[in-house]
Amino acid sequence: MPTIAVANHKGGVGKTTSTLNLAAALQDMGRRVLLVDMDPQGSLSVACGIVDVDSVQVSVGELLVARARQKRFDVTPAIVQSPCGLDLIPMGRFYR
């Protein structure tokens, strides 16, 4: 399964916008897309329509902590279909 990562240390260079538009384009082409919001501010989650990132039940933060503690976990409960129609593992209240 191909994986695409969009990263840049500098802020304000269009990472979130590029990621969201690339995901939407790939989905329109019939590809399965899962976005993972790793931004502590939750910008991608908000851009996808999840306005209240503090209400997220299972987020990237919980998944990372479980992995660091070498606990078995299933990512499926963390995946939400965002209002914009893309599957997303959102950033939540964990890091905020």
C-alpha positions in Angstrom: 0.0 0.0 0.0 1.6 3.3 -1.0 2.2 5.9 1.7 2.6 9.6 1.1 3.9 11.9 3.8 3.8 15.7 3.6 6.3 17.3 6.0 8.3 20.5 6.3 9.9 21.9 9.5 8.9 25.5 8.6 5.4 26.6 9.3 3.1 28.4 6.8 4.3 26.6 3.7 1.0 25.0 2.8 1.4 21.5 4.2 -2.2 21.2 5.4 -3.6 22.7 2.3 -1.5 20.5 0.0 -2.3 17.4 2.1 -6.1 18.0 2.0 -6.2 18.8 -1.7 -4.0 15.8 -2.6 -6.2 13.5 -0.5 -9.4 14.8 -2.1 -7.9 14.4 -5.6 -6.8 10.8 -4.9 -10.2 10.0 -3.5 -11.9 11.5 -6.6 -9.7 9.1 -8.6 -11.1 6.2 -6.7 -8.2 5.6 -4.3 -8.7 4.8 -0.7 -7.3 7.6 1.5 -6.6 7.8 5.2 -5.4 11.1 6.6 -3.4 11.1 9.8 -3.2 14.5 11.5 0.1 14.8 13.3 -0.1 18.6 13.8 -0.4 19.4 17.6 -2.8 22.2 16.6 -5.0 19.8 14.8 -5.1 22.0 11.6 -5.8 19.1 9.2 -8.7 17.9 11.5 -10.2 21.4 11.5 -9.7 21.8 7.7 -11.6 18.5 7.2 -14.5 19.9 9.2 -13.9 18.6 12.7 -14.3 21.9 14.4 -14.1 20.7 18.0 -10.9 18.7 18.1 -11.2 18.5 21.9 -14.3 16.2 21.4 -12.3 13.5 19.6 -12.6 10.2 21.5 -9.5 8.4 20.2 -6.7 10.5 18.6 -3.2 10.2 17.3 -1.9 11.0 20.8 -3.6 8.0 22.4 -2.3 5.7 19.6 1.2 7.0 20.0 1.2 6.5 23.7 -0.2 3.0 23.4 2.5 2.1 20.8 5.3 3.6 23.0 4.0 1.4 25.9 4.0 -1.6 23.5 0.4 -2.2 24.1 -1.8 -3.9 21.5 -4.2 -1.6 20.0 -6.6 -1.3 17.0 -6.5 1.9 15.1 -10.0 1.4 13.7 -11.8 3.2 16.6 -9.7 6.3 15.9 -10.7 6.5 12.2 -13.6 9.0 11.6 -15.2 10.0 8.4 -14.9 13.8 8.4 -17.6 16.1 7.3 -15.6 16.7 4.1 -15.9 13.0 3.3 -12.4 11.8 3.9 -11.3 9.2 6.4 -9.1 10.7 9.1 -7.3 9.9 12.3 -7.6 13.3 14.0 -5.4 15.1 16.4 -7.4 15.5 19.6 -7.1 16.9 23.0 -4.1 14.7 24.0 -1.3 17.2 23.0 -3.3 20.4 23.5 
